[in-house]
Amino acid sequence: MSKRAYTKVNVFNSYKSWTMREDGRIREMYLQGVKATEIGRILGRSTASVNGRLYKLRNYHFHQKQK
């Protein structure tokens, strides 16, 4: 497990693909109002990674509804 100076978070899942389970957890925490920094700490991801994933999930959901 490494700690990056600029994230101040243990990022043990760096460069790993997101799993469906993590997608479910990130979505659930986001809807409960948990901040991206805290989600990252829980999932072992950087805040930027969490924000990027949330962006992808929102866009995927939006495009699925338009079909």
C-alpha positions as CSV (number, residue, x, y, z in Angstrom):
1,M,0.0,0.0,0.0
2,S,1.5,3.3,-1.0
3,K,0.7,6.8,0.2
4,R,1.0,9.6,-2.3
5,A,1.9,13.0,-1.0
6,Y,-0.6,14.8,-3.2
7,T,-3.5,12.6,-2.3
8,K,-2.8,12.1,1.4
9,V,-4.8,8.8,1.0
10,N,-3.6,5.2,1.0
11,V,-4.2,4.3,-2.6
12,F,-3.9,0.5,-2.6
13,N,-6.2,0.1,-5.7
14,S,-4.2,2.5,-7.9
15,Y,-4.3,1.5,-11.6
16,K,-6.7,-1.3,-10.9
17,S,-9.9,-1.5,-12.9
18,W,-13.1,-0.6,-11.2
19,T,-15.3,-3.6,-10.3
20,M,-19.1,-3.7,-10.5
21,R,-19.1,-4.0,-6.7
22,E,-17.1,-0.8,-6.4
23,D,-19.4,0.9,-8.9
24,G,-22.3,0.0,-6.7
25,R,-20.6,1.2,-3.5
26,I,-19.4,4.5,-5.0
27,R,-22.9,5.1,-6.4
28,E,-24.5,4.3,-3.0
29,M,-22.1,6.5,-1.0
30,Y,-22.5,9.4,-3.5
31,L,-26.3,9.3,-3.2
32,Q,-26.0,9.3,0.6
33,G,-23.9,12.5,0.3
34,V,-20.5,11.1,1.1
35,K,-17.7,13.4,-0.2
36,A,-15.4,12.1,-2.9
37,T,-12.4,12.4,-0.5
38,E,-14.1,10.0,2.0
39,I,-15.2,7.6,-0.8
40,G,-11.6,7.5,-2.0
41,R,-10.3,6.8,1.5
42,I,-12.8,3.9,2.0
43,L,-12.2,2.4,-1.5
44,G,-8.4,3.0,-1.5
45,R,-8.7,5.4,-4.5
46,S,-7.6,9.0,-5.0
47,T,-10.2,11.7,-5.0
48,A,-9.5,12.4,-8.7
49,S,-10.1,8.7,-9.4
50,V,-13.4,8.8,-7.6
51,N,-14.5,12.0,-9.3
52,G,-13.6,10.5,-12.7
53,R,-15.5,7.3,-12.0
54,L,-18.6,9.3,-10.8
55,Y,-18.4,11.3,-14.1
56,K,-18.3,8.1,-16.1
57,L,-21.1,6.5,-14.2
58,R,-23.3,9.6,-14.6
59,N,-22.7,9.8,-18.3
60,Y,-23.3,6.1,-18.8
61,H,-26.6,6.3,-16.9
62,F,-27.6,9.4,-18.9
63,H,-26.8,7.8,-22.3
64,Q,-28.6,4.6,-21.3
65,K,-31.8,6.6,-20.6
66,Q,-31.7,8.3,-24.0
67,K,-31.8,5.0,-26.0
